[in-house]
Amino acid sequence: MSNKQARSNLDSPIPNNYDFSNVSSSRNVIDLFEIFSVVFKSKFKIILITLFLLISGLVVSYILPQKWTSTAIIALPGDEQVQVLDELITNLTVLDIKVDVSANYLLSTFKQNFDSQDLREQYLVNTNYFKRLMKNNPEDGLDKRALIERIVNENISSVNPLKDKTEGENEYRYYKLSYSASTPTDARDLLQGSINYVNTIVNADVFRKIQRAVDLAKGIGTDKYSMELLKARNNQKVKIERLRYASSIADAAGVKKPVYSNGSAISDDPDFPITMGSDALNRKLEIEKSVIDLASINTELLNRKLYLDKLNRLEIPNVNIVPFKYLQQPTEPTKRDAPKRALIVILFALVGLMGSVGFVLVEHFVRERKREEEGLKLSQTKE
């Protein structure tokens, strides 16, 4: 072959063997059959890959940690739950002490404390369940912190109240509490323990609320009594001074005995009643000076002292209040939450099937392309 012929061959365009513009619909059908043929020929490879991933999914489903969730449903406390407060509330009402410890307050306080991240952590770290989880590495602070946050944020939940549509706009308040753990018994025990722990917090809160109201009433009552006593003492001092002046004036006027009129009006000074006579005024002065306990001759002071004594003798008992009513008590769950073993196996099997089919087809088309390129190079070499 001369140089001129070689140059002409190089300048001529290379035919495009991958031009699909003229491919008919029958060619597409043939390609589809070819794909099925390739898949059928590699069926054992596809079955092996799918079976391998299916077994892997089954193993993974057993290796993944089990998760069980115990639930409880609570609603507003009824009369049975709050009747322990009746006697105490009655005693407080008699003493004009108002304490808002309603059913709504109790349930709202319980829900608020149950959702508290700090209280959840305080309860969790003291449980045997948490100590078992940290048994292998109890001194690792990072692992401990991560475990606490995971349990507190993911394994404990409460559902907000929903409106009962059958009751119109009336709100039917209830809460669904849940606690998840690795075993059904642990889940039930953790939920019950958490509810009991929060219950003690609510009782302490109610006790502090009542104690604060009583202390406030004592402070106000003491201040009012002190003020009234001070006023009474000032009145006594003024009265004693007036009696002294009146006695002195009566002596100066020579009035020793009370002055009586025979039907005629006698004008007397109300501040210095000298018509009583100096003897009566001196006796009255002695009596006023001898009075030490002003409450004994002052009705208002006596009543305030009685009220204050009642407050000081008032004792707040430690009552066990249940701030909710169970609609469903914590029980051991009978069904596992996650992982869903059958779903995991099916997903692994599908991934294995699709992946193996895709791998076989890609391998076939890569092999065919290489074969076509080698044939093209061979034909060009012959030319």
Secondary structure as a PSIPRED ss2 file (coil, helix, strand):
# PSIPRED VFORMAT (PSIPRED V4.0)

   1 M C   1.000  0.000  0.000
   2 S C   1.000  0.000  0.000
   3 N H   0.000  1.000  0.000
   4 K H   0.000  1.000  0.000
   5 Q H   0.000  1.000  0.000
   6 A H   0.000  1.000  0.000
   7 R H   0.000  1.000  0.000
   8 S H   0.000  1.000  0.000
   9 N H   0.000  1.000  0.000
  10 L H   0.000  1.000  0.000
  11 D H   0.000  1.000  0.000
  12 S C   1.000  0.000  0.000
  13 P C   1.000  0.000  0.000
  14 I C   1.000  0.000  0.000
  15 P C   1.000  0.000  0.000
  16 N C   1.000  0.000  0.000
  17 N C   1.000  0.000  0.000
  18 Y C   1.000  0.000  0.000
  19 D C   1.000  0.000  0.000
  20 F C   1.000  0.000  0.000
  21 S C   1.000  0.000  0.000
  22 N C   1.000  0.000  0.000
  23 V C   1.000  0.000  0.000
  24 S C   1.000  0.000  0.000
  25 S H   0.000  1.000  0.000
  26 S H   0.000  1.000  0.000
  27 R H   0.000  1.000  0.000
  28 N H   0.000  1.000  0.000
  29 V H   0.000  1.000  0.000
  30 I H   0.000  1.000  0.000
  31 D H   0.000  1.000  0.000
  32 L H   0.000  1.000  0.000
  33 F H   0.000  1.000  0.000
  34 E H   0.000  1.000  0.000
  35 I H   0.000  1.000  0.000
  36 F H   0.000  1.000  0.000
  37 S H   0.000  1.000  0.000
  38 V H   0.000  1.000  0.000
  39 V H   0.000  1.000  0.000
  40 F H   0.000  1.000  0.000
  41 K H   0.000  1.000  0.000
  42 S C   1.000  0.000  0.000
  43 K H   0.000  1.000  0.000
  44 F H   0.000  1.000  0.000
  45 K H   0.000  1.000  0.000
  46 I H   0.000  1.000  0.000
  47 I H   0.000  1.000  0.000
  48 L H   0.000  1.000  0.000
  49 I H   0.000  1.000  0.000
  50 T H   0.000  1.000  0.000
  51 L H   0.000  1.000  0.000
  52 F H   0.000  1.000  0.000
  53 L H   0.000  1.000  0.000
  54 L H   0.000  1.000  0.000
  55 I H   0.000  1.000  0.000
  56 S H   0.000  1.000  0.000
  57 G H   0.000  1.000  0.000
  58 L H   0.000  1.000  0.000
  59 V H   0.000  1.000  0.000
  60 V H   0.000  1.000  0.000
  61 S H   0.000  1.000  0.000
  62 Y H   0.000  1.000  0.000
  63 I H   0.000  1.000  0.000
  64 L C   1.000  0.000  0.000
  65 P C   1.000  0.000  0.000
  66 Q C   1.000  0.000  0.000
  67 K E   0.000  0.000  1.000
  68 W E   0.000  0.000  1.000
  69 T E   0.000  0.000  1.000
  70 S E   0.000  0.000  1.000
  71 T E   0.000  0.000  1.000
  72 A E   0.000  0.000  1.000
  73 I E   0.000  0.000  1.000
  74 I E   0.000  0.000  1.000
  75 A E   0.000  0.000  1.000
  76 L C   1.000  0.000  0.000
  77 P C   1.000  0.000  0.000
  78 G C   1.000  0.000  0.000
  79 D H   0.000  1.000  0.000
  80 E H   0.000  1.000  0.000
  81 Q H   0.000  1.000  0.000
  82 V H   0.000  1.000  0.000
  83 Q H   0.000  1.000  0.000
  84 V H   0.000  1.000  0.000
  85 L H   0.000  1.000  0.000
  86 D H   0.000  1.000  0.000
  87 E H   0.000  1.000  0.000
  88 L H   0.000  1.000  0.000
  89 I H   0.000  1.000  0.000
  90 T H   0.000  1.000  0.000
  91 N H   0.000  1.000  0.000
  92 L H   0.000  1.000  0.000
  93 T H   0.000  1.000  0.000
  94 V H   0.000  1.000  0.000
  95 L C   1.000  0.000  0.000
  96 D C   1.000  0.000  0.000
  97 I C   1.000  0.000  0.000
  98 K C   1.000  0.000  0.000
  99 V C   1.000  0.000  0.000
 100 D C   1.000  0.000  0.000
 101 V C   1.000  0.000  0.000
 102 S C   1.000  0.000  0.000
 103 A H   0.000  1.000  0.000
 104 N H   0.000  1.000  0.000
 105 Y H   0.000  1.000  0.000
 106 L H   0.000  1.000  0.000
 107 L H   0.000  1.000  0.000
 108 S H   0.000  1.000  0.000
 109 T H   0.000  1.000  0.000
 110 F H   0.000  1.000  0.000
 111 K H   0.000  1.000  0.000
 112 Q H   0.000  1.000  0.000
 113 N H   0.000  1.000  0.000
 114 F H   0.000  1.000  0.000
 115 D C   1.000  0.000  0.000
 116 S C   1.000  0.000  0.000
 117 Q H   0.000  1.000  0.000
 118 D H   0.000  1.000  0.000
 119 L H   0.000  1.000  0.000
 120 R H   0.000  1.000  0.000
 121 E H   0.000  1.000  0.000
 122 Q H   0.000  1.000  0.000
 123 Y H   0.000  1.000  0.000
 124 L H   0.000  1.000  0.000
 125 V C   1.000  0.000  0.000
 126 N C   1.000  0.000  0.000
 127 T C   1.000  0.000  0.000
 128 N H   0.000  1.000  0.000
 129 Y H   0.000  1.000  0.000
 130 F H   0.000  1.000  0.000
 131 K H   0.000  1.000  0.000
 132 R H   0.000  1.000  0.000
 133 L H   0.000  1.000  0.000
 134 M C   1.000  0.000  0.000
 135 K C   1.000  0.000  0.000
 136 N C   1.000  0.000  0.000
 137 N C   1.000  0.000  0.000
 138 P C   1.000  0.000  0.000
 139 E C   1.000  0.000  0.000
 140 D C   1.000  0.000  0.000
 141 G H   0.000  1.000  0.000
 142 L H   0.000  1.000  0.000
 143 D H   0.000  1.000  0.000
 144 K H   0.000  1.000  0.000
 145 R H   0.000  1.000  0.000
 146 A H   0.000  1.000  0.000
 147 L H   0.000  1.000  0.000
 148 I H   0.000  1.000  0.000
 149 E H   0.000  1.000  0.000
 150 R H   0.000  1.000  0.000
 151 I H   0.000  1.000  0.000
 152 V H   0.000  1.000  0.000
 153 N H   0.000  1.000  0.000
 154 E H   0.000  1.000  0.000
 155 N H   0.000  1.000  0.000
 156 I E   0.000  0.000  1.000
 157 S E   0.000  0.000  1.000
 158 S E   0.000  0.000  1.000
 159 V E   0.000  0.000  1.000
 160 N C   1.000  0.000  0.000
 161 P C   1.000  0.000  0.000
 162 L C   1.000  0.000  0.000
 163 K C   1.000  0.000  0.000
 164 D C   1.000  0.000  0.000
 165 K H   0.000  1.000  0.000
 166 T H   0.000  1.000  0.000
 167 E H   0.000  1.000  0.000
 168 G C   1.000  0.000  0.000
 169 E C   1.000  0.000  0.000
 170 N C   1.000  0.000  0.000
 171 E C   1.000  0.000  0.000
 172 Y C   1.000  0.000  0.000
 173 R C   1.000  0.000  0.000
 174 Y E   0.000  0.000  1.000
 175 Y E   0.000  0.000  1.000
 176 K E   0.000  0.000  1.000
 177 L E   0.000  0.000  1.000
 178 S E   0.000  0.000  1.000
 179 Y E   0.000  0.000  1.000
 180 S E   0.000  0.000  1.000
 181 A E   0.000  0.000  1.000
 182 S C   1.000  0.000  0.000
 183 T C   1.000  0.000  0.000
 184 P H   0.000  1.000  0.000
 185 T H   0.000  1.000  0.000
 186 D H   0.000  1.000  0.000
 187 A H   0.000  1.000  0.000
 188 R H   0.000  1.000  0.000
 189 D H   0.000  1.000  0.000
 190 L H   0.000  1.000  0.000
 191 L H   0.000  1.000  0.000
 192 Q H   0.000  1.000  0.000
 193 G H   0.000  1.000  0.000
 194 S H   0.000  1.000  0.000
 195 I H   0.000  1.000  0.000
 196 N H   0.000  1.000  0.000
 197 Y H   0.000  1.000  0.000
 198 V H   0.000  1.000  0.000
 199 N H   0.000  1.000  0.000
 200 T H   0.000  1.000  0.000
 201 I H   0.000  1.000  0.000
 202 V H   0.000  1.000  0.000
 203 N H   0.000  1.000  0.000
 204 A H   0.000  1.000  0.000
 205 D H   0.000  1.000  0.000
 206 V H   0.000  1.000  0.000
 207 F H   0.000  1.000  0.000
 208 R H   0.000  1.000  0.000
 209 K H   0.000  1.000  0.000
 210 I H   0.000  1.000  0.000
 211 Q H   0.000  1.000  0.000
 212 R H   0.000  1.000  0.000
 213 A H   0.000  1.000  0.000
 214 V H   0.000  1.000  0.000
 215 D H   0.000  1.000  0.000
 216 L H   0.000  1.000  0.000
 217 A H   0.000  1.000  0.000
 218 K H   0.000  1.000  0.000
 219 G H   0.000  1.000  0.000
 220 I H   0.000  1.000  0.000
 221 G H   0.000  1.000  0.000
 222 T H   0.000  1.000  0.000
 223 D H   0.000  1.000  0.000
 224 K H   0.000  1.000  0.000
 225 Y H   0.000  1.000  0.000
 226 S H   0.000  1.000  0.000
 227 M H   0.000  1.000  0.000
 228 E H   0.000  1.000  0.000
 229 L H   0.000  1.000  0.000
 230 L H   0.000  1.000  0.000
 231 K H   0.000  1.000  0.000
 232 A H   0.000  1.000  0.000
 233 R H   0.000  1.000  0.000
 234 N H   0.000  1.000  0.000
 235 N H   0.000  1.000  0.000
 236 Q H   0.000  1.000  0.000
 237 K H   0.000  1.000  0.000
 238 V H   0.000  1.000  0.000
 239 K H   0.000  1.000  0.000
 240 I H   0.000  1.000  0.000
 241 E H   0.000  1.000  0.000
 242 R H   0.000  1.000  0.000
 243 L H   0.000  1.000  0.000
 244 R H   0.000  1.000  0.000
 245 Y H   0.000  1.000  0.000
 246 A H   0.000  1.000  0.000
 247 S H   0.000  1.000  0.000
 248 S H   0.000  1.000  0.000
 249 I H   0.000  1.000  0.000
 250 A H   0.000  1.000  0.000
 251 D H   0.000  1.000  0.000
 252 A H   0.000  1.000  0.000
 253 A H   0.000  1.000  0.000
 254 G C   1.000  0.000  0.000
 255 V C   1.000  0.000  0.000
 256 K C   1.000  0.000  0.000
 257 K C   1.000  0.000  0.000
 258 P C   1.000  0.000  0.000
 259 V C   1.000  0.000  0.000
 260 Y C   1.000  0.000  0.000
 261 S C   1.000  0.000  0.000
 262 N C   1.000  0.000  0.000
 263 G C   1.000  0.000  0.000
 264 S C   1.000  0.000  0.000
 265 A C   1.000  0.000  0.000
 266 I C   1.000  0.000  0.000
 267 S C   1.000  0.000  0.000
 268 D C   1.000  0.000  0.000
 269 D C   1.000  0.000  0.000
 270 P C   1.000  0.000  0.000
 271 D C   1.000  0.000  0.000
 272 F C   1.000  0.000  0.000
 273 P C   1.000  0.000  0.000
 274 I H   0.000  1.000  0.000
 275 T H   0.000  1.000  0.000
 276 M H   0.000  1.000  0.000
 277 G C   1.000  0.000  0.000
 278 S H   0.000  1.000  0.000
 279 D H   0.000  1.000  0.000
 280 A H   0.000  1.000  0.000
 281 L H   0.000  1.000  0.000
 282 N H   0.000  1.000  0.000
 283 R H   0.000  1.000  0.000
 284 K H   0.000  1.000  0.000
 285 L H   0.000  1.000  0.000
 286 E H   0.000  1.000  0.000
 287 I H   0.000  1.000  0.000
 288 E H   0.000  1.000  0.000
 289 K H   0.000  1.000  0.000
 290 S H   0.000  1.000  0.000
 291 V C   1.000  0.000  0.000
 292 I C   1.000  0.000  0.000
 293 D C   1.000  0.000  0.000
 294 L H   0.000  1.000  0.000
 295 A H   0.000  1.000  0.000
 296 S H   0.000  1.000  0.000
 297 I H   0.000  1.000  0.000
 298 N C   1.000  0.000  0.000
 299 T H   0.000  1.000  0.000
 300 E H   0.000  1.000  0.000
 301 L H   0.000  1.000  0.000
 302 L H   0.000  1.000  0.000
 303 N H   0.000  1.000  0.000
 304 R H   0.000  1.000  0.000
 305 K H   0.000  1.000  0.000
 306 L H   0.000  1.000  0.000
 307 Y H   0.000  1.000  0.000
 308 L H   0.000  1.000  0.000
 309 D H   0.000  1.000  0.000
 310 K H   0.000  1.000  0.000
 311 L H   0.000  1.000  0.000
 312 N H   0.000  1.000  0.000
 313 R H   0.000  1.000  0.000
 314 L C   1.000  0.000  0.000
 315 E C   1.000  0.000  0.000
 316 I C   1.000  0.000  0.000
 317 P C   1.000  0.000  0.000
 318 N C   1.000  0.000  0.000
 319 V C   1.000  0.000  0.000
 320 N C   1.000  0.000  0.000
 321 I C   1.000  0.000  0.000
 322 V C   1.000  0.000  0.000
 323 P C   1.000  0.000  0.000
 324 F C   1.000  0.000  0.000
 325 K E   0.000  0.000  1.000
 326 Y E   0.000  0.000  1.000
 327 L E   0.000  0.000  1.000
 328 Q E   0.000  0.000  1.000
 329 Q C   1.000  0.000  0.000
 330 P C   1.000  0.000  0.000
 331 T C   1.000  0.000  0.000
 332 E C   1.000  0.000  0.000
 333 P C   1.000  0.000  0.000
 334 T C   1.000  0.000  0.000
 335 K C   1.000  0.000  0.000
 336 R C   1.000  0.000  0.000
 337 D C   1.000  0.000  0.000
 338 A E   0.000  0.000  1.000
 339 P C   1.000  0.000  0.000
 340 K C   1.000  0.000  0.000
 341 R H   0.000  1.000  0.000
 342 A H   0.000  1.000  0.000
 343 L H   0.000  1.000  0.000
 344 I H   0.000  1.000  0.000
 345 V H   0.000  1.000  0.000
 346 I H   0.000  1.000  0.000
 347 L H   0.000  1.000  0.000
 348 F H   0.000  1.000  0.000
 349 A H   0.000  1.000  0.000
 350 L H   0.000  1.000  0.000
 351 V H   0.000  1.000  0.000
 352 G H   0.000  1.000  0.000
 353 L H   0.000  1.000  0.000
 354 M H   0.000  1.000  0.000
 355 G H   0.000  1.000  0.000
 356 S H   0.000  1.000  0.000
 357 V H   0.000  1.000  0.000
 358 G H   0.000  1.000  0.000
 359 F H   0.000  1.000  0.000
 360 V H   0.000  1.000  0.000
 361 L H   0.000  1.000  0.000
 362 V H   0.000  1.000  0.000
 363 E H   0.000  1.000  0.000
 364 H H   0.000  1.000  0.000
 365 F H   0.000  1.000  0.000
 366 V H   0.000  1.000  0.000
 367 R H   0.000  1.000  0.000
 368 E H   0.000  1.000  0.000
 369 R H   0.000  1.000  0.000
 370 K H   0.000  1.000  0.000
 371 R H   0.000  1.000  0.000
 372 E H   0.000  1.000  0.000
 373 E H   0.000  1.000  0.000
 374 E H   0.000  1.000  0.000
 375 G H   0.000  1.000  0.000
 376 L H   0.000  1.000  0.000
 377 K H   0.000  1.000  0.000
 378 L H   0.000  1.000  0.000
 379 S H   0.000  1.000  0.000
 380 Q H   0.000  1.000  0.000
 381 T H   0.000  1.000  0.000
 382 K H   0.000  1.000  0.000
 383 E C   1.000  0.000  0.000
